[in-house]
Amino acid sequence: MQILSFPEEATPSELRVQVLEIQEQAWPSASGSVAPSDALAHDLALRPLSMLLVDDGRVLAALDILFKEIAHADERYEAGGLSTVVTRRESRGHGLGRRLVVAARETMMERKLDLGLFTCDSPLQVFYESAGWRVLPGAVLIGGTPQAPFPSDQSGFDKVTMGDFFSPKARQAEALFRDSRIGLYSGEIDKLW
């Protein structure tokens, strides 16, 4: 088993097709058909990095890391976030998703990001905590755009904000991220990551 990383748009098509099939398992589309292998899930401005856990050419789990500079409390931070974390249905329950999420966190640190931030459905909080992430109490990510904000605390959502602080600057400012509204503004495609 190995973890492979590619810019999303450079993921080999034979692997990309498998990722799309696994995503269709987890989040069925209205049409019930898998997107074409050249279809990108993310805004290229967010520099999506696809990470795949592969065993003998078979994708068992996948996720994307998105990157963006954010402004918060009069400071700028290089941030990354997890998106489209998924494990093949028959491979679930064996720690493969956790292994990939841990590797993604390590990748963010290696890339010298200030912090990692993302939202997840509240039942997944324990899973992400087991992979080294922490809940940010009271934190709300504001996705979308400044003109069309998309907050993680909107009606009908059951989200928690997860994060970790990698750089000294971010660790020093950690308290400023709790109980706050964080302007992620990840765009129209990736309203939240």
Order of alpha helices (4+ residues) and beta strands (2+ residues): beta-alpha-beta-beta-beta-alpha-beta-alpha-beta-beta-beta-beta-alpha-alpha-beta
